[in-house]
Amino acid sequence: MHYISPVLWQFLEKFLSRLPLFPPEASSIAPYSDAFFLYLLLISVFGTMVVIAMVVSFSILYRKDRHPEAIQIEGSTLLETTWTIIPLGLFLIAFVWGALLYFRIYNPPTNAMNIYIVGKQWMWKAEHPGGQHEINALHVPTGKAVQLTMISQDVFHSFSIPAFRVKREVIPGRYTTVWFEATKPGTYHLFCTQYCGTLHSQMIGEIVAMTPDDYQKWTAGSTSGSSLAQNGERLFASLGCASCHSGSADAHGPSLAEVYGGKLQMANGSVVTVDDAFLRDTILNPTMHQVAGYSPIMPTYQGQVSEDGLISLVEYIKNLNSNYRVHQTLNTSHVETVAPAAPAAGQGMVKQ
């Protein structure tokens, strides 16, 4: 903590780590979260003790046998100002502190490693960019910022890692993100903290924080042979998307090379930033996002592509740096079919 003296913070850290009610602090954000919780706890205890002391003292000082007849007590401007300003100041500190902590938790660093999480009744599935897949487990390196891009395949879930002080709602049809940086190697609990059905209590798992070297060994030994981007490329080809999004002058659809993270002019005059959610929505419901200069005739793939397939497609487009790769896909005759054939993706955006 930058705002607390090293001696005081060392005392607080040891106190919290030895308190059975607190899980271990295993992420970079955990000390900040615990310090804020401790502040809220202290002002709550302080306020409660003040109220109790006043109730007891007033009950003794102004009991009936000492004052059989009521006495008019005039107000005190100083007293009223004091009990207004002090609580207001304490609450404003909590507001500012909480806001800063919130933005710190939900704004990942630009160099964060991205891992996809799909929640479904009643399991967690983790998909690493390198092609590693895990069920009810997540391996992460220590000392590295990790961003989780999460979505539910059925109902509302909540992804919670108490030791990392991480909790984020996982919602059907929408990506949510959260990030953390593990600081201590070890195995930690993973819970779903949103009731999601009869087997909600069994939707648990474990987070394995490893040293960078051990994590590299794990990724090398756990790969499925194809990265998410490679799986997305095969699905991109099997759906016929390459025929329209080739990037050539006479292409029916817009170029997708380096589109991720950029700005797109829409037909309604608005400008949007292309992110994971935009790409997913465009695939499932193209009419929601009509690109300027193209007609909205792209077919929807709602129900034809699973959440895992959508993640692979998004990851492929995110890593598409040039149209050469699309041209190679277009000219390849031996393409593995990953999903049922559908009309070309680019036909939804034909040049006007």
C-alpha positions in Angstrom: 0.0 0.0 0.0 1.3 3.4 -1.0 -0.9 5.3 1.5 -0.1 3.5 4.7 3.2 3.4 6.6 5.2 0.1 6.0 5.1 -0.7 9.7 1.4 -0.3 10.1 0.7 -2.2 6.9 2.9 -5.1 7.9 0.9 -5.3 11.2 -2.4 -5.2 9.3 -1.3 -7.8 6.8 -0.2 -10.3 9.5 -3.4 -9.6 11.5 -5.6 -10.3 8.5 -3.7 -13.3 7.3 -4.0 -15.0 10.7 -7.7 -14.2 11.1 -9.6 -17.4 10.2 -12.5 -15.4 8.7 -10.2 -14.1 6.0 -8.9 -16.1 3.0 -5.2 -15.6 2.2 -4.2 -12.5 0.2 -2.9 -14.1 -3.1 -3.3 -11.3 -5.6 -2.1 -7.8 -6.0 -5.5 -6.2 -5.5 -6.2 -8.2 -2.3 -4.3 -5.8 0.1 -6.2 -2.8 -1.3 -9.5 -4.6 -1.0 -8.8 -5.7 2.6 -7.7 -2.2 3.6 -10.9 -0.7 2.3 -12.9 -3.4 4.1 -11.1 -2.8 7.3 -11.8 0.9 7.0 -15.5 0.3 6.6 -15.5 -2.1 9.5 -13.7 0.4 11.8 -16.1 3.3 11.0 -19.1 1.0 11.5 -17.8 -0.1 14.9 -16.9 3.4 15.8 -20.4 4.7 14.8 -22.1 1.8 16.7 -20.1 2.5 19.9 -20.9 6.2 19.8 -24.6 5.5 19.5 -24.5 2.9 22.3 -22.5 5.3 24.5 -25.0 8.1 23.9 -28.1 5.9 24.5 -26.6 4.6 27.8 -25.4 8.0 29.0 -28.7 9.8 28.1 -30.7 7.0 29.9 -28.7 7.6 33.1 -28.4 11.4 32.9 -32.0 12.1 32.0 -33.9 9.3 33.7 -37.3 10.1 35.2 -36.3 10.2 38.9 -33.7 12.9 38.2 -36.0 14.9 35.9 -39.6 14.2 36.9 -40.7 17.2 34.7 -39.7 17.6 31.1 -37.1 20.4 30.4 -36.9 22.3 27.1 -33.5 21.9 25.6 -32.5 24.3 22.9 -30.6 23.1 19.8 -26.8 23.6 19.4 -25.6 24.7 16.0 -22.0 23.5 16.9 -23.2 20.1 17.9 -25.4 19.6 14.9 -22.7 20.8 12.5 -20.2 18.4 14.2 -22.4 15.3 13.9 -23.2 16.2 10.3 -19.7 17.0 9.0 -17.8 14.1 10.7 -20.0 11.3 9.2 -20.1 13.1 5.9 -16.3 13.2 5.8 -16.1 9.5 6.7 -18.6 8.6 4.0 -16.9 10.7 1.3 -13.6 9.0 2.1 -15.4 5.7 1.6 -16.9 6.8 -1.6 -13.7 8.1 -3.2 -11.7 5.1 -1.9 -14.3 2.6 -3.2 -14.6 4.3 -6.6 -10.8 4.2 -7.1 -10.7 0.6 -6.0 -13.6 -0.3 -8.4 -11.9 1.3 -11.4 -8.7 -0.4 -10.5 -10.4 -3.8 -10.4 -12.4 -3.5 -13.6 -9.8 -1.8 -15.8 -7.2 -4.4 -16.7 -3.7 -3.3 -17.9 -3.1 -3.2 -21.6 -0.6 -6.1 -21.5 -2.9 -8.5 -19.6 -3.0 -12.1 -20.8 -6.6 -12.9 -21.8 -8.3 -16.1 -20.9 -11.9 -17.0 -21.8 -14.4 -18.4 -19.3 -17.7 -20.0 -20.2 -20.1 -20.8 -17.4 -22.8 -23.4 -17.8 -24.9 -25.5 -15.5 -22.9 -26.6 -13.5 -19.3 -26.2 -14.5 -16.7 -23.6 -15.5 -14.8 -24.0 -18.8 -11.6 -22.1 -19.3 -10.1 -21.6 -22.7 -6.5 -20.3 -23.1 -5.4 -18.6 -26.3 -2.9 -21.3 -26.9 -5.6 -24.0 -27.1 -5.5 -25.3 -23.6 -8.9 -26.2 -22.2 -9.8 -26.7 -18.5 -13.0 -27.8 -16.7 -13.5 -26.4 -13.2 -9.9 -25.4 -13.0 -7.7 -22.5 -14.1 -3.9 -22.4 -14.3 -2.4 -18.9 -14.2 1.2 -17.6 -13.8 2.2 -15.4 -10.8 3.4 -11.9 -11.4 1.4 -11.6 -14.7 -1.8 -9.6 -15.1 -4.6 -12.0 -16.3 -7.9 -10.8 -17.8 -10.9 -13.1 -17.8 -13.4 -12.6 -20.6 -16.5 -14.4 -19.3 -19.9 -15.4 -20.6 -22.7 -17.8 -19.6 -24.2 -20.4 -21.9 -27.5 -20.7 -20.0 -28.3 -18.7 -16.8 -26.7 -16.1 -14.5 -23.5 -17.2 -12.7 -21.0 -15.4 -10.6 -17.2 -16.2 -10.9 -15.6 -15.8 -7.4 -12.0 -16.3 -6.2 -12.0 -15.3 -2.6 -8.2 -15.4 -2.2 -7.8 -13.0 -5.1 -10.8 -10.8 -3.9 -12.3 -11.3 -7.4 -16.0 -11.6 -8.0 -17.8 -10.9 -11.3 -21.2 -11.7 -12.7 -21.3 -14.0 -15.7 -24.2 -13.1 -17.9 -25.9 -14.9 -20.9 -25.4 -13.2 -24.2 -22.9 -10.6 -22.9 -19.2 -10.6 -22.2 -18.0 -9.4 -18.8 -14.4 -8.9 -17.8 -12.3 -8.9 -14.6 -8.6 -9.1 -14.0 -6.1 -10.1 -11.3 -2.4 -10.7 -10.8 -1.6 -13.7 -8.6 1.3 -13.1 -6.2 1.7 -16.4 -4.4 1.9 -19.9 -6.0 -0.7 -22.2 -4.6 -4.1 -23.7 -5.2 -7.2 -21.6 -4.3 -10.9 -22.0 -4.2 -13.2 -21.1 -7.1 -16.9 -20.7 -6.5 -20.2 -19.7 -8.2 -21.8 -17.2 -5.9 -25.0 -16.7 -7.8 -27.7 -19.4 -7.3 -28.0 -21.1 -10.7 -30.0 -24.2 -10.2 -30.3 -27.4 -8.2 -26.6 -28.2 -8.4 -25.3 -24.7 -7.7 -23.3 -25.8 -4.7 -21.4 -28.2 -6.9 -20.3 -25.5 -9.3 -16.8 -25.2 -7.7 -13.3 -25.5 -8.9 -9.7 -24.5 -8.2 -7.3 -21.8 -9.3 -3.7 -23.0 -9.6 -1.2 -20.1 -9.4 2.2 -21.2 -10.7 5.6 -19.6 -11.2 6.2 -18.4 -14.7 8.5 -21.3 -15.5 6.1 -23.9 -14.2 3.3 -22.2 -16.1 5.3 -22.4 -19.3 5.8 -26.2 -18.7 2.1 -26.6 -18.0 1.1 -24.9 -21.2 3.5 -26.9 -23.3 2.2 -30.1 -21.9 -1.5 -29.2 -22.0 -2.0 -27.9 -25.5 -4.6 -29.5 -27.7 -2.5 -28.9 -30.8 -4.5 -25.9 -32.1 -4.8 -22.4 -30.7 -8.1 -20.6 -30.4 -7.2 -18.5 -33.4 -6.4 -21.6 -35.5 -9.8 -23.1 -34.5 -11.4 -19.8 -35.4 -9.7 -19.8 -38.8 -11.1 -23.2 -39.6 -14.6 -22.2 -38.5 -14.2 -18.9 -40.4 -13.5 -20.9 -43.6 -16.2 -23.5 -43.0 -18.9 -20.8 -42.7 -17.7 -19.2 -46.0 -16.8 -15.9 -44.3 -13.5 -15.6 -46.3 -15.4 -15.2 -49.6 -16.9 -11.9 -48.6 -14.3 -10.5 -46.1 -11.3 -10.9 -48.4 -10.3 -7.3 -48.2 -10.2 -6.9 -52.0 -11.8 -3.9 -53.7 -14.7 -5.9 -55.1 -15.3 -7.8 -51.8 -18.9 -7.9 -50.6 -18.0 -7.3 -47.0 -15.5 -5.0 -45.2 -12.0 -6.0 -44.5 -11.4 -7.6 -41.1 -7.7 -7.1 -41.0 -6.6 -5.1 -38.0 -10.3 -4.1 -37.4 -10.1 -5.2 -33.7 -9.6 -2.2 -31.4 -10.2 0.3 -34.3 -13.1 2.6 -35.0 -15.9 1.8 -37.5 -18.3 4.2 -39.1 -21.8 2.8 -38.9 -24.7 3.4 -41.3 -26.6 5.5 -38.7 -23.6 7.9 -38.5 -22.3 6.7 -35.2 -18.7 5.5 -34.6 -18.1 2.4 -32.6 -15.0 0.7 -31.2 -14.5 -2.9 -32.3 -14.1 -5.1 -29.2 -15.0 -8.7 -28.3 -18.7 -7.8 -27.6 -19.1 -6.0 -30.9 -17.6 -8.9 -32.9 -19.8 -11.4 -31.1 -23.0 -9.4 -31.6 -22.2 -8.8 -35.3 -21.9 -12.6 -35.9 -25.1 -13.4 -34.1 -27.2 -10.4 -35.1 -25.6 -8.5 -38.0 -28.5 -6.1 -38.4 -27.6 -4.6 -35.0 -24.4 -3.1 -36.4 -24.7 -2.0 -40.1 -21.4 -0.7 -41.3 -21.5 2.4 -43.5 -21.3 1.5 -47.2 -22.7 -2.0 -46.9 -26.2 -3.4 -47.0 -27.4 -5.4 -44.1 -28.0 -8.8 -45.8 -25.5 -10.9 -43.8 -27.3 -13.9 -42.3 -27.5 -14.5 -38.6 -25.6 -17.3 -37.0 -27.7 -17.4 -33.9 -28.0 -21.0 -32.8 -25.5 -22.2 -35.4 -22.3 -21.4 -33.6 -21.7 -22.3 -29.9 -20.2 -20.0 -27.4 -16.9 -21.9 -27.8 -17.1 -21.3 -31.5 -17.8 -17.6 -31.1 -14.8 -17.3 -28.8 -12.6 -18.9 -31.4 -13.9 -16.7 -34.2 -13.4 -13.6 -32.1 -9.8 -14.7 -31.2 -9.1 -15.3 -34.9 -10.3 -11.8 -35.9 -8.4 -10.2 -33.1 -5.2 -11.7 -34.4 -5.9 -11.0 -38.1 -3.2 -8.5 -39.0 -3.5 -8.7 -42.8 -5.8 -10.0 -45.6 -3.1 -12.4 -46.8 -4.3 -15.0 -44.2 -7.9 -14.6 -45.4 -6.8 -15.1 -49.0 -4.9 -18.3 -48.0 -8.1 -19.5 -46.3 -10.2 -18.7 -49.3 -7.9 -20.6 -51.7 -7.6 -23.6 -49.5 -9.7 -26.6 -50.6 -8.9 -28.9 -47.7 -10.5 -27.2 -44.8 -11.7 -29.1 -41.7 -15.4 -28.6 -41.0 -16.0 -27.4 -37.5 -19.6 -26.3 -37.6 -22.6 -26.9 -40.0 -22.3 -25.0 -43.3 -24.1 -21.7 -43.5 -24.4 -18.9 -46.0 -21.3 -16.7 -46.4 -20.8 -14.4 -43.5 -19.8 -11.5 -45.7 -23.1 -11.5 -47.6 -24.6 -9.6 -44.8 -22.6 -6.5 -45.8 -22.7 -6.0 -49.5 -21.4 -2.8 -50.9 -24.0 -0.3 -52.0 
